[in-house]
Amino acid sequence: MKINRHKFNFGAFCFLACLSLWVSLALAQMPHNVILMIGDGMGYNTVRAAAYYKGKSPVYEDFPVRYGVSTYPHGGGYDPQAAWANFRYVKSGAVDSAGAATGMATGVKTSNGTIGKNNAKERLQTIGDIAAAQGKATGVVTSVPFSHATPAAMVAHNDDRGNYEAIAREMLTGHLDVIMGAGHPEFDHNGTRENSLMPRQYKYVGGASTWEALKNGALGWKLIQTRQEFEDLAKNGAPLGNKILGVAQVGKTLQQKRGIDPAAPPYVEPLNDAVPTLATMTKGALKVLSQEEKGFFLMVEGGAIDWAGHENQLGRMIEEQLEFNEAAAAVVEWVESHGGWDRTLVIVTSDHETGCLWGPGSGPPGIFKPLEDKGPGNLPGAAFYSTEHTNTLVPLFAKGAGANLFAAYADEIDPKRGPYLDNTEIFKVMTGQAADRQVQPEKDVHPDTLKKAAGF
């Protein structure tokens, strides 16, 4: 409709005003389904190392939306020029998983160690809270204990990420419909049943009394533990009214801590076949959550990518990244067979990079060597330059309903990675908030720049 420049058209004005209001309300509604996949500790070179070893790029590298993401905590920042001029720059000012996940889950920067609260320790509304308020089903899946920082920040609120028992109890008494992870109190890292149990072994599941109640079905959760139970759920599902708690029969991680030689190349030590894969857990969660007619929110974490990075275990890091990639492939397969991309938003990203992974010969003052591709089945040429988190950009890949909103938020430029946004702006896209400058990436960003943003 065209409004005459010289004569005020009240009817047109009212129409446009109503249209604007309707659009703003529509954009404030989450997509029907939101699947947030977080590779904890996953950097650009983490993805690349796994792709070189596999001889194949992950499915999400074909997503049309690809940007960098800054991750720093409250009071911090990221200077793209300094990051590439000074090799040591990113080794300070890094966020932890609690601060980063809270930023993504609430849209608010907070201090390290804080779950679901701002820097003043005031409770924040999380993406899980918002989804539940809209009538959606909610779930979290991880390869580490479910009360660890990343899944916890989607729904819980605590001053200290280390308060695992309290965090677990809040998650178990909240609105979640599905919780899955490791951290079984009765099994060790190899999936062997423990002969004697100490109180501390129950911390990830809410304490000994909570665990006994869960096993007895007293808290409203259907507890599944064996690999077969996870696989049955992935195949057959379960009624949505049954809240599903899946605790794999293993210690802190599904696979990363198994065996006796964590420095071994990928798969030299046999995988623990008593536990489900992250992909199986993801399929089971989707089976349950997708029954909600109003849609769902699901967070899937590859949590032990970070753990391998801290210990500078290239082989285990590649294993964990490939496990995460398989879960992403399962998500894509589910989307394409359940209504397509018009109904579901899928975001694949990271909370921070861990290990400062680069090619051999990298270092001060500003030498960043690429990883060396040595062919499928061979470890790439790579070196860790830290055992901690780094304050570098991490990749983001997105596709589906509302993914176009990312373009307006990616309004900063990194000289190597191209356009980037802040991790708090992921929350804004998940909740359907249009930025002040709403654009289409294919019109406003040169294709070569987009490729640089996703490049390694």
C-alpha positions in Angstrom: 0.0 0.0 0.0 1.4 3.4 -1.0 0.7 6.5 1.1 0.4 9.8 -0.7 3.3 12.0 0.4 1.2 15.2 0.4 -2.1 13.9 1.9 -2.3 12.0 5.2 -4.2 8.7 4.7 -5.6 7.8 8.1 -6.8 4.4 7.0 -3.4 3.5 5.6 -1.7 4.7 8.8 -4.0 2.5 10.9 -3.3 -0.4 8.7 0.4 0.0 8.9 0.4 0.6 12.6 -1.6 -2.6 13.2 0.6 -4.5 10.8 3.7 -3.2 12.6 2.2 -4.3 16.0 1.3 -7.7 14.6 4.8 -8.1 13.2 6.4 -7.1 16.5 4.2 -9.6 18.4 4.9 -12.3 15.9 8.7 -11.8 16.1 8.4 -12.0 19.9 7.2 -15.5 19.6 9.7 -18.3 19.5 9.8 -20.6 16.5 7.6 -23.6 16.8 10.6 -25.7 17.7 14.1 -24.6 18.8 17.1 -26.9 19.0 20.2 -25.4 20.4 23.3 -27.5 20.0 26.4 -26.5 22.0 29.8 -28.0 21.5 31.3 -27.1 24.8 34.9 -26.0 24.2 34.4 -26.2 20.4 36.4 -23.8 18.4 36.9 -23.4 14.6 39.9 -25.6 14.7 38.2 -28.3 16.8 35.6 -28.7 14.0 38.3 -28.7 11.4 40.5 -31.3 13.2 37.6 -33.7 13.4 36.7 -33.1 9.7 40.3 -33.8 8.6 40.3 -37.0 10.6 36.9 -38.1 9.3 37.6 -37.0 5.8 34.2 -35.3 5.8 32.8 -32.0 7.0 29.9 -32.1 9.5 26.3 -31.6 8.2 26.0 -28.1 9.8 28.8 -26.7 7.6 26.2 -26.6 4.9 23.8 -24.5 6.9 23.1 -21.1 5.1 23.7 -19.0 8.2 27.3 -19.0 9.4 28.9 -16.4 11.7 31.4 -16.0 14.5 30.4 -15.4 18.1 32.1 -13.5 20.9 31.8 -15.1 24.3 33.4 -13.0 27.0 31.8 -12.6 30.5 30.3 -9.6 32.2 32.7 -6.7 32.2 34.9 -8.2 29.4 35.3 -7.7 25.7 36.8 -8.9 22.5 39.1 -6.8 20.3 39.4 -8.4 16.9 42.5 -6.5 15.9 44.3 -7.4 19.1 43.2 -11.0 18.9 45.1 -11.5 15.6 48.0 -9.2 16.3 48.9 -10.7 19.7 48.9 -14.5 20.0 48.6 -14.2 23.8 45.6 -11.9 23.7 42.9 -14.6 23.8 44.5 -16.4 26.7 43.0 -13.8 29.1 39.5 -12.6 29.6 37.8 -15.9 28.8 34.4 -16.9 29.9 33.5 -20.2 31.6 30.7 -22.5 30.6 28.4 -21.1 33.3 28.8 -17.5 32.2 28.6 -18.4 28.5 25.6 -20.6 28.8 23.8 -18.1 30.9 24.5 -15.5 28.3 23.0 -17.7 25.6 20.0 -18.8 27.7 19.0 -15.3 29.0 20.5 -12.7 26.8 22.4 -11.2 29.7 26.2 -11.2 30.4 27.1 -12.5 33.8 30.2 -13.4 35.8 32.0 -16.7 35.5 30.6 -19.4 37.7 27.0 -18.0 37.8 24.0 -20.0 36.6 20.9 -18.2 35.4 21.6 -15.0 37.3 23.0 -11.6 36.4 26.2 -10.2 37.8 24.3 -8.9 40.8 23.0 -12.5 41.5 19.5 -11.6 40.5 17.4 -14.4 38.9 16.9 -14.2 35.1 14.3 -15.7 32.9 15.9 -18.4 30.8 15.1 -19.7 27.4 13.7 -22.8 29.0 11.4 -20.7 31.2 10.1 -18.8 28.2 9.5 -21.9 26.2 7.6 -23.5 29.0 5.5 -20.3 29.5 4.5 -20.5 25.8 3.3 -24.1 26.4 6.3 -25.8 24.8 7.9 -29.0 26.0 11.5 -28.6 27.2 14.5 -30.8 27.5 18.3 -30.9 27.9 20.7 -33.6 26.7 24.4 -33.8 27.4 27.4 -36.2 27.4 28.5 -35.0 30.8 26.5 -34.8 34.1 23.1 -33.1 33.5 23.7 -30.7 36.4 26.9 -29.3 34.8 26.9 -25.7 33.8 25.7 -25.7 30.2 22.5 -27.8 30.6 21.9 -26.2 34.0 21.9 -22.6 32.7 19.0 -23.4 30.3 16.6 -23.7 33.3 18.3 -23.3 36.7 19.4 -20.4 38.9 22.4 -20.6 41.3 25.2 -18.3 42.4 27.7 -21.1 42.0 27.9 -23.7 39.3 29.6 -26.0 41.7 26.4 -26.4 43.8 25.6 -29.5 41.8 23.1 -31.1 44.3 21.0 -27.9 44.5 21.1 -27.4 40.7 20.1 -31.0 40.0 17.2 -30.7 42.4 16.0 -27.5 40.8 16.2 -29.1 37.4 14.3 -32.1 38.6 11.5 -30.0 40.2 11.1 -27.6 37.4 9.3 -27.7 34.0 11.7 -29.9 32.1 10.1 -32.9 30.4 13.4 -34.6 29.4 16.8 -34.7 31.1 19.6 -36.9 29.9 23.3 -37.1 30.7 26.1 -38.9 32.5 27.1 -38.7 36.1 25.7 -42.0 37.4 26.7 -42.4 41.1 26.9 -46.2 40.9 29.4 -46.6 38.0 32.9 -45.5 37.2 34.3 -43.9 34.1 34.5 -47.2 32.3 30.9 -48.2 33.1 31.9 -50.7 35.8 29.6 -50.8 38.9 31.3 -49.4 42.0 31.6 -51.7 45.0 31.3 -48.9 47.6 29.7 -45.5 47.2 30.7 -42.2 48.8 28.2 -39.3 49.4 30.1 -37.1 46.9 29.3 -39.6 44.1 25.6 -38.6 44.3 26.2 -34.9 43.8 25.4 -34.7 40.1 21.9 -36.3 40.6 20.8 -34.2 43.6 22.2 -36.3 46.5 21.7 -39.8 47.8 18.2 -39.4 49.0 17.1 -37.8 45.8 18.7 -40.6 43.8 16.9 -43.2 45.8 13.6 -41.4 45.3 14.2 -41.3 41.6 14.9 -45.0 41.4 11.7 -45.6 43.3 9.7 -43.4 40.9 8.7 -41.1 43.7 9.5 -37.7 42.0 7.4 -38.1 38.9 10.3 -39.1 36.6 10.6 -42.3 34.6 14.3 -43.2 35.1 16.1 -45.0 32.3 19.7 -46.1 32.7 20.8 -48.9 30.4 21.9 -48.5 26.8 19.0 -50.7 25.7 16.5 -48.4 27.5 17.9 -45.4 25.7 17.8 -47.2 22.3 14.2 -48.3 23.0 13.2 -44.7 23.7 14.9 -43.5 20.5 13.0 -46.1 18.5 9.6 -46.1 20.2 9.4 -42.9 22.3 7.2 -42.5 25.4 4.0 -40.6 26.2 4.8 -36.9 26.7 3.2 -37.0 30.2 6.0 -39.3 31.3 8.9 -37.1 32.3 12.0 -38.9 31.2 15.2 -38.8 33.2 18.1 -40.7 31.4 21.2 -41.2 33.5 23.7 -43.4 31.6 25.5 -46.0 33.6 28.9 -44.3 33.6 30.8 -41.7 35.7 31.4 -38.2 34.5 31.4 -38.6 30.7 30.0 -41.0 28.2 33.4 -41.8 26.6 36.1 -39.2 27.2 37.3 -40.6 30.5 37.3 -44.3 29.6 40.3 -46.6 29.4 43.8 -46.1 30.7 45.4 -44.1 27.9 43.4 -40.9 27.3 46.3 -39.6 25.1 45.7 -42.4 22.5 44.6 -41.6 19.0 40.9 -41.8 18.3 39.2 -45.2 18.9 42.5 -47.0 19.7 40.9 -47.8 23.1 37.5 -49.4 22.5 34.5 -47.3 23.2 32.4 -48.1 26.3 29.5 -50.0 24.7 27.4 -50.0 27.8 26.3 -46.4 27.3 24.2 -44.7 24.6 25.6 -42.4 22.0 24.8 -38.7 22.2 22.9 -39.2 18.9 20.7 -41.9 20.5 20.0 -39.7 23.4 19.0 -36.8 21.1 16.7 -39.0 19.1 15.0 -40.2 22.3 14.5 -36.6 23.5 13.1 -35.6 20.1 10.6 -38.6 20.2 9.2 -37.4 23.5 9.3 -33.6 23.1 7.9 -33.5 19.5 4.6 -34.8 20.8 3.8 -31.4 22.2 1.5 -29.6 19.7 2.8 -26.2 20.8 6.4 -27.2 20.0 9.5 -27.6 22.1 12.9 -26.3 23.1 15.8 -28.8 23.3 19.4 -28.1 24.2 22.0 -30.8 23.2 25.5 -30.5 24.5 28.7 -32.2 23.5 30.1 -31.5 26.9 33.3 -33.5 26.9 34.9 -31.7 23.9 35.8 -29.2 26.5 37.2 -31.8 28.9 39.5 -33.2 26.2 40.6 -29.7 25.4 41.6 -29.0 29.0 43.7 -32.1 29.1 45.1 -31.5 25.6 43.9 -34.8 24.3 43.7 -34.4 20.6 42.4 -37.9 20.0 39.7 -37.7 22.6 38.7 -34.2 21.4 38.2 -35.5 17.9 36.2 -38.4 19.2 33.9 -36.1 21.2 33.6 -33.7 18.3 32.6 -36.5 15.9 30.1 -37.7 18.5 28.6 -34.2 18.6 28.5 -34.1 14.8 26.6 -37.4 14.7 24.0 -35.9 17.1 23.7 -32.9 14.8 23.2 -35.2 11.8 20.4 -36.9 13.8 18.8 -33.5 14.4 18.9 -32.6 10.7 17.4 -35.9 9.8 14.6 -35.4 12.3 13.8 -31.9 11.1 13.6 -32.9 7.4 11.2 -35.7 8.2 9.0 -33.8 10.7 7.6 -30.7 9.1 10.8 -29.2 7.6 12.8 -26.1 8.3 9.8 -23.8 8.3 8.8 -25.1 11.7 12.2 -25.6 13.4 15.2 -23.4 14.2 18.5 -25.3 14.6 21.5 -23.5 16.0 24.9 -25.2 16.3 27.5 -23.2 18.3 29.9 -23.2 21.2 30.2 -21.6 24.6 33.9 -20.9 24.3 37.0 -22.5 22.7 39.2 -24.6 24.9 42.9 -25.5 24.4 43.9 -22.8 21.9 44.3 -25.3 19.1 46.3 -24.3 16.1 48.8 -25.8 13.7 52.4 -26.5 14.7 54.7 -23.5 14.8 52.0 -21.1 16.0 52.8 -18.6 18.7 53.9 -15.0 19.6 53.9 -12.4 18.3 51.0 -13.2 16.0 51.7 -16.5 14.2 48.6 -18.6 13.5 49.5 -21.6 11.5 46.6 -23.7 10.0 46.1 -27.3 11.0 47.8 -29.8 8.7 45.4 -32.2 7.0 47.1 -35.7 6.9 44.2 -37.5 5.5 41.3 -39.5 6.8 42.1 -41.8 9.8 45.2 -39.8 10.7 45.6 -37.2 13.4 46.0 -33.8 11.8 49.1 -31.7 12.5 47.9 -29.7 15.5 49.1 -28.3 18.8 47.5 -27.0 22.0 48.8 -23.7 23.3 46.7 -23.6 26.5 45.0 -25.9 28.9 42.3 -23.3 29.5 39.4 -21.5 27.8 40.3 -18.8 25.4 38.6 -15.5 24.6 38.4 -16.1 20.8 35.5 -16.2 18.5 33.7 -19.5 18.1 31.6 -20.6 15.1 27.9 -20.5 14.8 25.8 -22.3 12.1 22.0 -22.0 11.9 19.2 -23.0 9.6 15.4 -22.9 9.7 12.6 -20.8 11.2 13.9 -17.4 12.2 17.5 -18.0 11.3 17.5 -14.9 9.0 17.4 -12.8 12.2 21.0 -13.5 12.9 22.1 -11.3 10.0 21.0 -8.1 11.7 22.9 -9.0 14.9 26.1 -10.0 13.1 27.1 -6.3 12.8 30.8 -6.5 13.9 33.7 -7.6 11.7 36.6 -9.8 12.6 39.5 -9.5 10.1 39.8 -13.3 9.8 36.4 -14.7 10.7 34.2 -12.0 9.1 30.9 -10.9 10.6 30.2 -11.8 14.2 27.6 -11.3 16.9 27.7 -11.7 20.7 26.5 -14.9 22.4 23.8 -13.0 24.2 22.2 -12.2 20.9 21.6 -15.9 20.3 18.9 -15.6 23.0 17.3 -12.8 21.0 17.1 -14.9 17.9 15.7 -17.9 19.7 13.0 -15.8 21.2 12.1 -14.2 17.9 13.3 -10.7 18.6 14.2 -8.7 15.5 17.1 -6.4 15.7 16.8 -2.7 14.9 18.6 -3.3 11.6 16.8 -6.3 10.0 18.5 -7.5 6.8 18.8 -10.5 4.6 22.3 -11.9 4.6 22.4 -12.6 0.8 21.6 -8.9 0.1 23.7 -7.2 2.8 26.7 -9.5 3.2 29.0 -10.5 0.4 29.1 -14.3 -0.1 32.9 -14.3 0.2 32.5 -12.7 3.6 30.1 -15.4 4.7 32.5 -18.1 3.6 35.2 -16.4 5.6 33.0 -16.3 8.7 32.6 -20.1 8.5 36.2 -20.8 7.3 39.0 -22.3 9.3 
